[in-house]
Amino acid sequence: MAVEEIDIHRPFNRMGIDSLMGVELLLSIDMTLGIKFSAFELVGDGTIFDLASKCLAQLNVSIASVDMAA
């Protein structure tokens, strides 16, 4: 899937993310950014946008500053 086709507001549970993919994603975030999340962060109605927002908050970066940099 092309990056442009990814809906950042679509819940993970509707994107076909299984438990193994979820664990791999969380491990990748931990290894890359040093941010630990519970697997529960990906269940329910969680989205890429939600997870990214939590990462930015952990890094003390505001969403507004990211929008302006793009």
ZATORSE-704830 format. One record per residue: residue number from 1; residue in three letters; x negated, y negated, z of N, C-alpha, C, O in turn. Coordinates in Angstrom, 1 decimal. Example, Ala and Ser with C-alpha at 12.3 -4.5 7.8 and 13.67 -1.06 7.14 Angstrom:
2
<site><n>1</n><res>ALA</res><n_px>-13.2</n_px><n_py>5.7</n_py><n_pz>7.8</n_pz><ca_px>-12.3</ca_px><ca_py>4.5</ca_py><ca_pz>7.8</ca_pz><c_px>-13.2</c_px><c_py>3.3</c_py><c_pz>7.8</c_pz><o_px>-14.2</o_px><o_py>3.3</o_py><o_pz>8.5</o_pz></site>
<site><n>2</n><res>SER</res><n_px>-12.8</n_px><n_py>2.2</n_py><n_pz>7.1</n_pz><ca_px>-13.7</ca_px><ca_py>1.1</ca_py><ca_pz>7.1</ca_pz><c_px>-12.9</c_px><c_py>0.0</c_py><c_pz>7.9</c_pz><o_px>-13.4</o_px><o_py>-1.1</o_py><o_pz>8.0</o_pz></site>
//
This chain:
70
<site><n>1</n><res>MET</res><n_px>-0.9</n_px><n_py>1.2</n_py><n_pz>0.0</n_pz><ca_px>0.0</ca_px><ca_py>0.0</ca_py><ca_pz>0.0</ca_pz><c_px>-0.9</c_px><c_py>-1.2</c_py><c_pz>0.0</c_pz><o_px>-1.9</o_px><o_py>-1.3</o_py><o_pz>0.8</o_pz></site>
<site><n>2</n><res>ALA</res><n_px>-0.6</n_px><n_py>-2.2</n_py><n_pz>-0.8</n_pz><ca_px>-1.3</ca_px><ca_py>-3.4</ca_py><ca_pz>-0.9</ca_pz><c_px>-1.0</c_px><c_py>-4.3</c_py><c_pz>0.3</c_pz><o_px>0.1</o_px><o_py>-4.2</o_py><o_pz>0.9</o_pz></site>
<site><n>3</n><res>VAL</res><n_px>-2.0</n_px><n_py>-5.0</n_py><n_pz>0.8</n_pz><ca_px>-1.8</ca_px><ca_py>-5.9</ca_py><ca_pz>2.0</ca_pz><c_px>-0.7</c_px><c_py>-6.8</c_py><c_pz>1.8</c_pz><o_px>0.1</o_px><o_py>-7.1</o_py><o_pz>2.7</o_pz></site>
<site><n>4</n><res>GLU</res><n_px>-0.5</n_px><n_py>-7.3</n_py><n_pz>0.6</n_pz><ca_px>0.6</ca_px><ca_py>-8.3</ca_py><ca_pz>0.4</ca_pz><c_px>2.0</c_px><c_py>-7.6</c_py><c_pz>0.6</c_pz><o_px>3.0</o_px><o_py>-8.4</o_py><o_pz>0.8</o_pz></site>
<site><n>5</n><res>GLU</res><n_px>2.1</n_px><n_py>-6.3</n_py><n_pz>0.5</n_pz><ca_px>3.4</ca_px><ca_py>-5.6</ca_py><ca_pz>0.6</ca_pz><c_px>3.7</c_px><c_py>-5.3</c_py><c_pz>2.1</c_pz><o_px>4.8</o_px><o_py>-4.8</o_py><o_pz>2.3</o_pz></site>
<site><n>6</n><res>ILE</res><n_px>2.8</n_px><n_py>-5.5</n_py><n_pz>3.0</n_pz><ca_px>3.1</ca_px><ca_py>-5.2</ca_py><ca_pz>4.4</ca_pz><c_px>3.9</c_px><c_py>-6.2</c_py><c_pz>5.1</c_pz><o_px>3.6</o_px><o_py>-7.4</o_py><o_pz>5.0</o_pz></site>
<site><n>7</n><res>ASP</res><n_px>5.0</n_px><n_py>-5.8</n_py><n_pz>5.6</n_pz><ca_px>5.9</ca_px><ca_py>-6.7</ca_py><ca_pz>6.4</ca_pz><c_px>5.5</c_px><c_py>-6.8</c_py><c_pz>7.8</c_pz><o_px>5.7</o_px><o_py>-5.8</o_py><o_pz>8.6</o_pz></site>
<site><n>8</n><res>ILE</res><n_px>4.9</n_px><n_py>-7.9</n_py><n_pz>8.3</n_pz><ca_px>4.3</ca_px><ca_py>-7.9</ca_py><ca_pz>9.6</ca_pz><c_px>5.4</c_px><c_py>-8.0</c_py><c_pz>10.7</c_pz><o_px>5.1</o_px><o_py>-8.0</o_py><o_pz>11.9</o_pz></site>
<site><n>9</n><res>HIS</res><n_px>6.6</n_px><n_py>-8.2</n_py><n_pz>10.3</n_pz><ca_px>7.8</ca_px><ca_py>-8.3</ca_py><ca_pz>11.2</ca_pz><c_px>8.6</c_px><c_py>-7.0</c_py><c_pz>11.2</c_pz><o_px>9.6</o_px><o_py>-6.9</o_py><o_pz>11.9</o_pz></site>
<site><n>10</n><res>ARG</res><n_px>8.2</n_px><n_py>-6.0</n_py><n_pz>10.5</n_pz><ca_px>8.9</ca_px><ca_py>-4.7</ca_py><ca_pz>10.5</ca_pz><c_px>8.3</c_px><c_py>-3.8</c_py><c_pz>11.7</c_pz><o_px>7.1</o_px><o_py>-3.7</o_py><o_pz>11.8</o_pz></site>
<site><n>11</n><res>PRO</res><n_px>9.2</n_px><n_py>-3.3</n_py><n_pz>12.5</n_pz><ca_px>8.8</ca_px><ca_py>-2.5</ca_py><ca_pz>13.6</ca_pz><c_px>7.9</c_px><c_py>-1.3</c_py><c_pz>13.2</c_pz><o_px>8.2</o_px><o_py>-0.7</o_py><o_pz>12.1</o_pz></site>
<site><n>12</n><res>PHE</res><n_px>6.9</n_px><n_py>-1.0</n_py><n_pz>14.0</n_pz><ca_px>6.1</ca_px><ca_py>0.2</ca_py><ca_pz>13.7</ca_pz><c_px>6.9</c_px><c_py>1.4</c_py><c_pz>13.5</c_pz><o_px>6.5</o_px><o_py>2.3</o_py><o_pz>12.7</o_pz></site>
<site><n>13</n><res>ASN</res><n_px>7.9</n_px><n_py>1.6</n_py><n_pz>14.3</n_pz><ca_px>8.7</ca_px><ca_py>2.8</ca_py><ca_pz>14.3</ca_pz><c_px>9.5</c_px><c_py>3.0</c_py><c_pz>12.9</c_pz><o_px>9.9</o_px><o_py>4.1</o_py><o_pz>12.6</o_pz></site>
<site><n>14</n><res>ARG</res><n_px>9.6</n_px><n_py>1.9</n_py><n_pz>12.2</n_pz><ca_px>10.2</ca_px><ca_py>2.0</ca_py><ca_pz>10.8</ca_pz><c_px>9.2</c_px><c_py>2.0</c_py><c_pz>9.7</c_pz><o_px>9.5</o_px><o_py>2.0</o_py><o_pz>8.6</o_pz></site>
<site><n>15</n><res>MET</res><n_px>7.9</n_px><n_py>1.9</n_py><n_pz>10.1</n_pz><ca_px>6.8</ca_px><ca_py>1.9</ca_py><ca_pz>9.1</ca_pz><c_px>6.2</c_px><c_py>3.3</c_py><c_pz>8.9</c_pz><o_px>5.3</o_px><o_py>3.5</o_py><o_pz>8.1</o_pz></site>
<site><n>16</n><res>GLY</res><n_px>6.7</n_px><n_py>4.3</n_py><n_pz>9.7</n_pz><ca_px>6.2</ca_px><ca_py>5.7</ca_py><ca_pz>9.5</ca_pz><c_px>4.9</c_px><c_py>5.9</c_py><c_pz>10.3</c_pz><o_px>4.2</o_px><o_py>6.8</o_py><o_pz>10.1</o_pz></site>
<site><n>17</n><res>ILE</res><n_px>4.7</n_px><n_py>5.0</n_py><n_pz>11.3</n_pz><ca_px>3.5</ca_px><ca_py>5.2</ca_py><ca_pz>12.2</ca_pz><c_px>3.8</c_px><c_py>6.4</c_py><c_pz>13.1</c_pz><o_px>4.7</o_px><o_py>6.3</o_py><o_pz>13.9</o_pz></site>
<site><n>18</n><res>ASP</res><n_px>2.9</n_px><n_py>7.4</n_py><n_pz>13.1</n_pz><ca_px>3.1</ca_px><ca_py>8.5</ca_py><ca_pz>14.0</ca_pz><c_px>2.2</c_px><c_py>8.3</c_py><c_pz>15.2</c_pz><o_px>1.4</o_px><o_py>7.3</o_py><o_pz>15.3</o_pz></site>
<site><n>19</n><res>SER</res><n_px>2.2</n_px><n_py>9.2</n_py><n_pz>16.2</n_pz><ca_px>1.4</ca_px><ca_py>9.0</ca_py><ca_pz>17.4</ca_pz><c_px>-0.1</c_px><c_py>9.0</c_py><c_pz>17.2</c_pz><o_px>-0.8</o_px><o_py>8.2</o_py><o_pz>17.8</o_pz></site>
<site><n>20</n><res>LEU</res><n_px>-0.5</n_px><n_py>9.8</n_py><n_pz>16.3</n_pz><ca_px>-2.0</ca_px><ca_py>9.9</ca_py><ca_pz>16.0</ca_pz><c_px>-2.4</c_px><c_py>8.5</c_py><c_pz>15.3</c_pz><o_px>-3.5</o_px><o_py>8.0</o_py><o_pz>15.7</o_pz></site>
<site><n>21</n><res>MET</res><n_px>-1.7</n_px><n_py>8.0</n_py><n_pz>14.4</n_pz><ca_px>-2.0</ca_px><ca_py>6.8</ca_py><ca_pz>13.8</ca_pz><c_px>-2.0</c_px><c_py>5.6</c_py><c_pz>14.8</c_pz><o_px>-2.9</o_px><o_py>4.8</o_py><o_pz>14.8</o_pz></site>
<site><n>22</n><res>GLY</res><n_px>-1.0</n_px><n_py>5.7</n_py><n_pz>15.7</n_pz><ca_px>-1.0</ca_px><ca_py>4.7</ca_py><ca_pz>16.7</ca_pz><c_px>-2.2</c_px><c_py>4.7</c_py><c_pz>17.6</c_pz><o_px>-2.7</o_px><o_py>3.6</o_py><o_pz>18.0</o_pz></site>
<site><n>23</n><res>VAL</res><n_px>-2.6</n_px><n_py>5.9</n_py><n_pz>18.1</n_pz><ca_px>-3.8</ca_px><ca_py>6.0</ca_py><ca_pz>18.9</ca_pz><c_px>-5.0</c_px><c_py>5.5</c_py><c_pz>18.2</c_pz><o_px>-5.9</o_px><o_py>4.8</o_py><o_pz>18.7</o_pz></site>
<site><n>24</n><res>GLU</res><n_px>-5.1</n_px><n_py>5.9</n_py><n_pz>16.9</n_pz><ca_px>-6.3</ca_px><ca_py>5.4</ca_py><ca_pz>16.1</ca_pz><c_px>-6.3</c_px><c_py>3.9</c_py><c_pz>16.0</c_pz><o_px>-7.3</o_px><o_py>3.3</o_py><o_pz>16.0</o_pz></site>
<site><n>25</n><res>LEU</res><n_px>-5.1</n_px><n_py>3.3</n_py><n_pz>15.8</n_pz><ca_px>-5.0</ca_px><ca_py>1.8</ca_py><ca_pz>15.7</ca_pz><c_px>-5.5</c_px><c_py>1.2</c_py><c_pz>17.0</c_pz><o_px>-6.2</o_px><o_py>0.2</o_py><o_pz>17.0</o_pz></site>
<site><n>26</n><res>LEU</res><n_px>-5.0</n_px><n_py>1.7</n_py><n_pz>18.1</n_pz><ca_px>-5.3</ca_px><ca_py>1.1</ca_py><ca_pz>19.4</ca_pz><c_px>-6.8</c_px><c_py>1.3</c_py><c_pz>19.7</c_pz><o_px>-7.4</o_px><o_py>0.4</o_py><o_pz>20.3</o_pz></site>
<site><n>27</n><res>LEU</res><n_px>-7.4</n_px><n_py>2.5</n_py><n_pz>19.4</n_pz><ca_px>-8.8</ca_px><ca_py>2.7</ca_py><ca_pz>19.6</ca_pz><c_px>-9.6</c_px><c_py>1.7</c_py><c_pz>18.7</c_pz><o_px>-10.7</o_px><o_py>1.2</o_py><o_pz>19.1</o_pz></site>
<site><n>28</n><res>SER</res><n_px>-9.2</n_px><n_py>1.5</n_py><n_pz>17.5</n_pz><ca_px>-9.9</ca_px><ca_py>0.6</ca_py><ca_pz>16.6</ca_pz><c_px>-9.8</c_px><c_py>-0.9</c_py><c_pz>17.2</c_pz><o_px>-10.9</o_px><o_py>-1.6</o_py><o_pz>17.1</o_pz></site>
<site><n>29</n><res>ILE</res><n_px>-8.7</n_px><n_py>-1.3</n_py><n_pz>17.7</n_pz><ca_px>-8.6</ca_px><ca_py>-2.6</ca_py><ca_pz>18.3</ca_pz><c_px>-9.5</c_px><c_py>-2.7</c_py><c_pz>19.5</c_pz><o_px>-10.2</o_px><o_py>-3.7</o_py><o_pz>19.7</o_pz></site>
<site><n>30</n><res>ASP</res><n_px>-9.6</n_px><n_py>-1.6</n_py><n_pz>20.3</n_pz><ca_px>-10.4</ca_px><ca_py>-1.6</ca_py><ca_pz>21.5</ca_pz><c_px>-11.9</c_px><c_py>-1.7</c_py><c_pz>21.1</c_pz><o_px>-12.7</o_px><o_py>-2.5</o_py><o_pz>21.6</o_pz></site>
<site><n>31</n><res>MET</res><n_px>-12.3</n_px><n_py>-0.9</n_py><n_pz>20.1</n_pz><ca_px>-13.7</ca_px><ca_py>-0.9</ca_py><ca_pz>19.7</ca_pz><c_px>-14.1</c_px><c_py>-2.2</c_py><c_pz>19.0</c_pz><o_px>-15.2</o_px><o_py>-2.6</o_py><o_pz>19.1</o_pz></site>
<site><n>32</n><res>THR</res><n_px>-13.2</n_px><n_py>-2.8</n_py><n_pz>18.2</n_pz><ca_px>-13.5</ca_px><ca_py>-4.0</ca_py><ca_pz>17.5</ca_pz><c_px>-13.4</c_px><c_py>-5.2</c_py><c_pz>18.3</c_pz><o_px>-14.3</o_px><o_py>-6.1</o_py><o_pz>18.3</o_pz></site>
<site><n>33</n><res>LEU</res><n_px>-12.4</n_px><n_py>-5.4</n_py><n_pz>19.1</n_pz><ca_px>-12.1</ca_px><ca_py>-6.6</ca_py><ca_pz>19.9</ca_pz><c_px>-12.3</c_px><c_py>-6.4</c_py><c_pz>21.4</c_pz><o_px>-12.4</o_px><o_py>-7.4</o_py><o_pz>22.1</o_pz></site>
<site><n>34</n><res>GLY</res><n_px>-12.4</n_px><n_py>-5.2</n_py><n_pz>21.8</n_pz><ca_px>-12.6</ca_px><ca_py>-5.0</ca_py><ca_pz>23.3</ca_pz><c_px>-11.3</c_px><c_py>-5.2</c_py><c_pz>24.0</c_pz><o_px>-11.3</o_px><o_py>-5.5</o_py><o_pz>25.2</o_pz></site>
<site><n>35</n><res>ILE</res><n_px>-10.2</n_px><n_py>-5.0</n_py><n_pz>23.3</n_pz><ca_px>-8.8</ca_px><ca_py>-5.2</ca_py><ca_pz>23.9</ca_pz><c_px>-8.2</c_px><c_py>-3.9</c_py><c_pz>24.0</c_pz><o_px>-8.0</o_px><o_py>-3.1</o_py><o_pz>23.1</o_pz></site>
<site><n>36</n><res>LYS</res><n_px>-7.7</n_px><n_py>-3.5</n_py><n_pz>25.2</n_pz><ca_px>-7.1</ca_px><ca_py>-2.2</ca_py><ca_pz>25.5</ca_pz><c_px>-5.5</c_px><c_py>-2.5</c_py><c_pz>25.5</c_pz><o_px>-5.1</o_px><o_py>-3.4</o_py><o_pz>26.2</o_pz></site>
<site><n>37</n><res>PHE</res><n_px>-4.8</n_px><n_py>-1.6</n_py><n_pz>24.8</n_pz><ca_px>-3.4</ca_px><ca_py>-1.6</ca_py><ca_pz>24.9</ca_pz><c_px>-2.9</c_px><c_py>-0.2</c_py><c_pz>25.2</c_pz><o_px>-3.6</o_px><o_py>0.8</o_py><o_pz>25.0</o_pz></site>
<site><n>38</n><res>SER</res><n_px>-1.7</n_px><n_py>-0.2</n_py><n_pz>25.8</n_pz><ca_px>-1.1</ca_px><ca_py>1.1</ca_py><ca_pz>26.1</ca_pz><c_px>-0.4</c_px><c_py>1.6</c_py><c_pz>24.8</c_pz><o_px>0.0</o_px><o_py>0.8</o_py><o_pz>23.9</o_pz></site>
<site><n>39</n><res>ALA</res><n_px>-0.3</n_px><n_py>2.9</n_py><n_pz>24.6</n_pz><ca_px>0.4</ca_px><ca_py>3.4</ca_py><ca_pz>23.5</ca_pz><c_px>1.9</c_px><c_py>2.9</c_py><c_pz>23.4</c_pz><o_px>2.5</o_px><o_py>2.9</o_py><o_pz>22.4</o_pz></site>
<site><n>40</n><res>PHE</res><n_px>2.4</n_px><n_py>2.5</n_py><n_pz>24.6</n_pz><ca_px>3.8</ca_px><ca_py>2.0</ca_py><ca_pz>24.6</ca_pz><c_px>3.9</c_px><c_py>0.7</c_py><c_pz>23.9</c_pz><o_px>5.0</o_px><o_py>0.3</o_py><o_pz>23.6</o_pz></site>
<site><n>41</n><res>GLU</res><n_px>2.8</n_px><n_py>0.0</n_py><n_pz>23.6</n_pz><ca_px>2.9</ca_px><ca_py>-1.2</ca_py><ca_pz>22.8</ca_pz><c_px>3.4</c_px><c_py>-1.0</c_py><c_pz>21.4</c_pz><o_px>3.9</o_px><o_py>-1.9</o_py><o_pz>20.8</o_pz></site>
<site><n>42</n><res>LEU</res><n_px>3.3</n_px><n_py>0.2</n_py><n_pz>20.9</n_pz><ca_px>3.7</ca_px><ca_py>0.5</ca_py><ca_pz>19.5</ca_pz><c_px>5.0</c_px><c_py>1.2</c_py><c_pz>19.4</c_pz><o_px>5.5</o_px><o_py>1.4</o_py><o_pz>18.3</o_pz></site>
<site><n>43</n><res>VAL</res><n_px>5.7</n_px><n_py>1.5</n_py><n_pz>20.5</n_pz><ca_px>7.0</ca_px><ca_py>2.1</ca_py><ca_pz>20.5</ca_pz><c_px>8.1</c_px><c_py>1.1</c_py><c_pz>20.5</c_pz><o_px>7.8</o_px><o_py>-0.1</o_py><o_pz>20.9</o_pz></site>
<site><n>44</n><res>GLY</res><n_px>9.3</n_px><n_py>1.5</n_py><n_pz>20.2</n_pz><ca_px>10.4</ca_px><ca_py>0.5</ca_py><ca_pz>20.2</ca_pz><c_px>10.3</c_px><c_py>-0.4</c_py><c_pz>19.0</c_pz><o_px>10.1</o_px><o_py>0.0</o_py><o_pz>17.9</o_pz></site>
<site><n>45</n><res>ASP</res><n_px>10.5</n_px><n_py>-1.7</n_py><n_pz>19.2</n_pz><ca_px>10.6</ca_px><ca_py>-2.6</ca_py><ca_pz>18.2</ca_pz><c_px>9.3</c_px><c_py>-3.4</c_py><c_pz>18.0</c_pz><o_px>9.4</o_px><o_py>-4.5</o_py><o_pz>17.4</o_pz></site>
<site><n>46</n><res>GLY</res><n_px>8.2</n_px><n_py>-2.9</n_py><n_pz>18.5</n_pz><ca_px>6.9</ca_px><ca_py>-3.6</ca_py><ca_pz>18.3</ca_pz><c_px>6.5</c_px><c_py>-3.8</c_py><c_pz>16.8</c_pz><o_px>6.8</o_px><o_py>-2.9</o_py><o_pz>16.0</o_pz></site>
<site><n>47</n><res>THR</res><n_px>5.9</n_px><n_py>-4.9</n_py><n_pz>16.5</n_pz><ca_px>5.5</ca_px><ca_py>-5.2</ca_py><ca_pz>15.1</ca_pz><c_px>4.1</c_px><c_py>-5.5</c_py><c_pz>15.0</c_pz><o_px>3.4</o_px><o_py>-5.7</o_py><o_pz>16.1</o_pz></site>
<site><n>48</n><res>ILE</res><n_px>3.5</n_px><n_py>-5.6</n_py><n_pz>13.8</n_pz><ca_px>2.2</ca_px><ca_py>-6.0</ca_py><ca_pz>13.6</ca_pz><c_px>2.0</c_px><c_py>-7.5</c_py><c_pz>14.2</c_pz><o_px>1.0</o_px><o_py>-7.8</o_py><o_pz>14.8</o_pz></site>
<site><n>49</n><res>PHE</res><n_px>3.0</n_px><n_py>-8.3</n_py><n_pz>13.9</n_pz><ca_px>3.0</ca_px><ca_py>-9.7</ca_py><ca_pz>14.4</ca_pz><c_px>2.9</c_px><c_py>-9.7</c_py><c_pz>15.9</c_pz><o_px>2.1</o_px><o_py>-10.5</o_py><o_pz>16.5</o_pz></site>
<site><n>50</n><res>ASP</res><n_px>3.7</n_px><n_py>-8.9</n_py><n_pz>16.6</n_pz><ca_px>3.7</ca_px><ca_py>-8.8</ca_py><ca_pz>18.1</ca_pz><c_px>2.3</c_px><c_py>-8.4</c_py><c_pz>18.6</c_pz><o_px>1.8</o_px><o_py>-9.0</o_py><o_pz>19.5</o_pz></site>
<site><n>51</n><res>LEU</res><n_px>1.7</n_px><n_py>-7.3</n_py><n_pz>18.0</n_pz><ca_px>0.5</ca_px><ca_py>-6.8</ca_py><ca_pz>18.4</ca_pz><c_px>-0.7</c_px><c_py>-7.9</c_py><c_pz>18.1</c_pz><o_px>-1.5</o_px><o_py>-8.1</o_py><o_pz>19.0</o_pz></site>
<site><n>52</n><res>ALA</res><n_px>-0.6</n_px><n_py>-8.5</n_py><n_pz>17.0</n_pz><ca_px>-1.6</ca_px><ca_py>-9.5</ca_py><ca_pz>16.7</ca_pz><c_px>-1.5</c_px><c_py>-10.7</c_py><c_pz>17.7</c_pz><o_px>-2.5</o_px><o_py>-11.3</o_py><o_pz>18.1</o_pz></site>
<site><n>53</n><res>SER</res><n_px>-0.3</n_px><n_py>-11.1</n_py><n_pz>18.0</n_pz><ca_px>0.0</ca_px><ca_py>-12.2</ca_py><ca_pz>18.9</ca_pz><c_px>-0.6</c_px><c_py>-11.8</c_py><c_pz>20.3</c_pz><o_px>-1.2</o_px><o_py>-12.7</o_py><o_pz>21.0</o_pz></site>
<site><n>54</n><res>LYS</res><n_px>-0.5</n_px><n_py>-10.6</n_py><n_pz>20.7</n_pz><ca_px>-1.0</ca_px><ca_py>-10.1</ca_py><ca_pz>22.0</ca_pz><c_px>-2.6</c_px><c_py>-10.1</c_py><c_pz>22.0</c_pz><o_px>-3.2</o_px><o_py>-10.5</o_py><o_pz>22.9</o_pz></site>
<site><n>55</n><res>CYS</res><n_px>-3.1</n_px><n_py>-9.7</n_py><n_pz>20.8</n_pz><ca_px>-4.6</ca_px><ca_py>-9.8</ca_py><ca_pz>20.7</ca_pz><c_px>-5.1</c_px><c_py>-11.2</c_py><c_pz>20.8</c_pz><o_px>-6.0</o_px><o_py>-11.5</o_py><o_pz>21.5</o_pz></site>
<site><n>56</n><res>LEU</res><n_px>-4.4</n_px><n_py>-12.1</n_py><n_pz>20.1</n_pz><ca_px>-4.8</ca_px><ca_py>-13.5</ca_py><ca_pz>20.1</ca_pz><c_px>-4.7</c_px><c_py>-14.1</c_py><c_pz>21.5</c_pz><o_px>-5.6</o_px><o_py>-14.8</o_py><o_pz>22.0</o_pz></site>
<site><n>57</n><res>ALA</res><n_px>-3.7</n_px><n_py>-13.7</n_py><n_pz>22.2</n_pz><ca_px>-3.5</ca_px><ca_py>-14.2</ca_py><ca_pz>23.6</ca_pz><c_px>-4.6</c_px><c_py>-13.7</c_py><c_pz>24.5</c_pz><o_px>-5.2</o_px><o_py>-14.4</o_py><o_pz>25.3</o_pz></site>
<site><n>58</n><res>GLN</res><n_px>-5.0</n_px><n_py>-12.4</n_py><n_pz>24.3</n_pz><ca_px>-6.1</ca_px><ca_py>-11.8</ca_py><ca_pz>25.1</ca_pz><c_px>-7.4</c_px><c_py>-12.6</c_py><c_pz>24.8</c_pz><o_px>-8.3</o_px><o_py>-12.7</o_py><o_pz>25.6</o_pz></site>
<site><n>59</n><res>LEU</res><n_px>-7.6</n_px><n_py>-13.0</n_py><n_pz>23.5</n_pz><ca_px>-8.8</ca_px><ca_py>-13.7</ca_py><ca_pz>23.1</ca_pz><c_px>-8.7</c_px><c_py>-15.2</c_py><c_pz>23.4</c_pz><o_px>-9.6</o_px><o_py>-16.0</o_py><o_pz>23.0</o_pz></site>
<site><n>60</n><res>ASN</res><n_px>-7.6</n_px><n_py>-15.7</n_py><n_pz>24.0</n_pz><ca_px>-7.4</ca_px><ca_py>-17.1</ca_py><ca_pz>24.2</ca_pz><c_px>-7.4</c_px><c_py>-17.9</c_py><c_pz>23.0</c_pz><o_px>-7.9</o_px><o_py>-19.0</o_py><o_pz>22.9</o_pz></site>
<site><n>61</n><res>VAL</res><n_px>-6.8</n_px><n_py>-17.4</n_py><n_pz>21.9</n_pz><ca_px>-6.6</ca_px><ca_py>-18.1</ca_py><ca_pz>20.6</ca_pz><c_px>-5.2</c_px><c_py>-18.3</c_py><c_pz>20.4</c_pz><o_px>-4.4</o_px><o_py>-17.4</o_py><o_pz>20.5</o_pz></site>
<site><n>62</n><res>SER</res><n_px>-4.8</n_px><n_py>-19.6</n_py><n_pz>20.0</n_pz><ca_px>-3.4</ca_px><ca_py>-19.8</ca_py><ca_pz>19.8</ca_pz><c_px>-3.0</c_px><c_py>-19.5</c_py><c_pz>18.4</c_pz><o_px>-3.8</o_px><o_py>-19.6</o_py><o_pz>17.5</o_pz></site>
<site><n>63</n><res>ILE</res><n_px>-1.8</n_px><n_py>-19.1</n_py><n_pz>18.2</n_pz><ca_px>-1.3</ca_px><ca_py>-18.8</ca_py><ca_pz>16.8</ca_pz><c_px>-1.4</c_px><c_py>-20.0</c_py><c_pz>15.9</c_pz><o_px>-1.7</o_px><o_py>-19.9</o_py><o_pz>14.7</o_pz></site>
<site><n>64</n><res>ALA</res><n_px>-1.1</n_px><n_py>-21.2</n_py><n_pz>16.5</n_pz><ca_px>-1.1</ca_px><ca_py>-22.4</ca_py><ca_pz>15.7</ca_pz><c_px>-2.5</c_px><c_py>-22.7</c_py><c_pz>15.1</c_pz><o_px>-2.6</o_px><o_py>-23.1</o_py><o_pz>14.0</o_pz></site>
<site><n>65</n><res>SER</res><n_px>-3.6</n_px><n_py>-22.4</n_py><n_pz>15.9</n_pz><ca_px>-4.9</ca_px><ca_py>-22.6</ca_py><ca_pz>15.4</ca_pz><c_px>-5.3</c_px><c_py>-21.6</c_py><c_pz>14.3</c_pz><o_px>-6.0</o_px><o_py>-21.9</o_py><o_pz>13.4</o_pz></site>
<site><n>66</n><res>VAL</res><n_px>-4.7</n_px><n_py>-20.4</n_py><n_pz>14.3</n_pz><ca_px>-4.9</ca_px><ca_py>-19.4</ca_py><ca_pz>13.3</ca_pz><c_px>-4.2</c_px><c_py>-19.8</c_py><c_pz>12.0</c_pz><o_px>-4.7</o_px><o_py>-19.7</o_py><o_pz>10.9</o_pz></site>
<site><n>67</n><res>ASP</res><n_px>-2.9</n_px><n_py>-20.3</n_py><n_pz>12.2</n_pz><ca_px>-2.2</ca_px><ca_py>-20.8</ca_py><ca_pz>11.0</ca_pz><c_px>-2.9</c_px><c_py>-21.9</c_py><c_pz>10.3</c_pz><o_px>-2.9</o_px><o_py>-22.0</o_py><o_pz>9.1</o_pz></site>
<site><n>68</n><res>MET</res><n_px>-3.5</n_px><n_py>-22.8</n_py><n_pz>11.1</n_pz><ca_px>-4.1</ca_px><ca_py>-24.0</ca_py><ca_pz>10.5</ca_pz><c_px>-5.4</c_px><c_py>-23.6</c_py><c_pz>9.8</c_pz><o_px>-5.8</o_px><o_py>-24.2</o_py><o_pz>8.8</o_pz></site>
<site><n>69</n><res>ALA</res><n_px>-6.0</n_px><n_py>-22.5</n_py><n_pz>10.2</n_pz><ca_px>-7.3</ca_px><ca_py>-22.1</ca_py><ca_pz>9.6</ca_pz><c_px>-7.1</c_px><c_py>-21.4</c_py><c_pz>8.3</c_pz><o_px>-8.0</o_px><o_py>-21.3</o_py><o_pz>7.5</o_pz></site>
<site><n>70</n><res>ALA</res><n_px>-5.9</n_px><n_py>-20.9</n_py><n_pz>8.1</n_pz><ca_px>-5.6</ca_px><ca_py>-20.1</ca_py><ca_pz>6.8</ca_pz><c_px>-5.5</c_px><c_py>-20.9</c_py><c_pz>5.6</c_pz><o_px>-5.3</o_px><o_py>-20.4</o_py><o_pz>4.5</o_pz></site>
//
